[in-house]
C-alpha cells in the first residue's frame, strides 16, 4: 500500500503549498475543485488545511520514480 503522495497546490498571487495526501483525499480535492464548492478542508498527516477553492490555480502531484532495466 502506498503512503501519502506529495501534492503542491498553487494559488492566484503565486503562493504554493505542499502537502502529503492519501489517494482518496486527492480524489476528494479534485471533485471539490470540479464542483467549485467554495471552501474545503484537507486532512493531512500534519494537520488540517482549509482552502478557498476559488483561489486554486493548479494542483501538481509528485511523479512516480523513474526506473531503468529489470526489477525483481
TITI-584304 format. One record per residue (C-alpha): residue in three letters; y, x, z negated. Coordinates in steps of 0.2 Angstrom, whole numbers, padded with zeros to 4 digits, always signed. Example, Ala and Ser with C-alpha at 12.3 -4.5 7.8 and 13.67 -1.06 7.14 Angstrom:
ALA-0022+0062-0039
SER-0005+0068-0036
***
This chain:
UNK+0000+0000+0000
UNK+0017+0007+0005
UNK+0031+0008-0008
UNK+0049+0003-0006
UNK+0057+0008+0010
UNK+0074+0017+0011
UNK+0087+0004+0019
UNK+0105+0008+0022
UNK+0117-0007+0023
UNK+0134-0004+0032
UNK+0149-0015+0029
UNK+0165-0018+0038
UNK+0178-0005+0032
UNK+0165+0009+0034
UNK+0156+0009+0017
UNK+0137+0011+0017
UNK+0125+0009+0003
UNK+0107+0015+0002
UNK+0094+0005-0007
UNK+0075+0005-0008
UNK+0067-0012-0004
UNK+0049-0018-0003
UNK+0045-0025+0014
UNK+0046-0043+0008
UNK+0063-0041+0001
UNK+0069-0033+0018
UNK+0062-0048+0027
UNK+0072-0059+0014
UNK+0088-0049+0018
UNK+0086-0051+0037
UNK+0083-0070+0035
UNK+0098-0072+0024
UNK+0109-0062+0037
UNK+0102-0073+0051
UNK+0106-0089+0041
UNK+0124-0082+0036
UNK+0121-0088+0018
UNK+0137-0081+0010
UNK+0131-0070-0005
UNK+0114-0064-0009
UNK+0106-0053-0022
UNK+0094-0039-0018
UNK+0081-0034-0032
UNK+0079-0015-0030
UNK+0069-0003-0041
UNK+0086+0002-0048
UNK+0093-0015-0052
UNK+0101-0030-0043
UNK+0114-0028-0029
UNK+0125-0043-0024
UNK+0130-0043-0006
UNK+0143-0053+0003
UNK+0134-0056+0019
UNK+0149-0059+0029
UNK+0154-0041+0027
UNK+0137-0033+0033
UNK+0139-0024+0049
UNK+0122-0016+0050
UNK+0105-0013+0042
UNK+0096+0003+0045
UNK+0078+0007+0040
UNK+0070+0024+0037
UNK+0060+0029+0052
UNK+0041+0032+0049
UNK+0037+0051+0048
UNK+0033+0059+0065
UNK+0015+0067+0066
UNK+0008+0078+0079
UNK-0010+0080+0083
UNK-0025+0073+0074
UNK-0026+0066+0057
UNK-0041+0064+0046
***
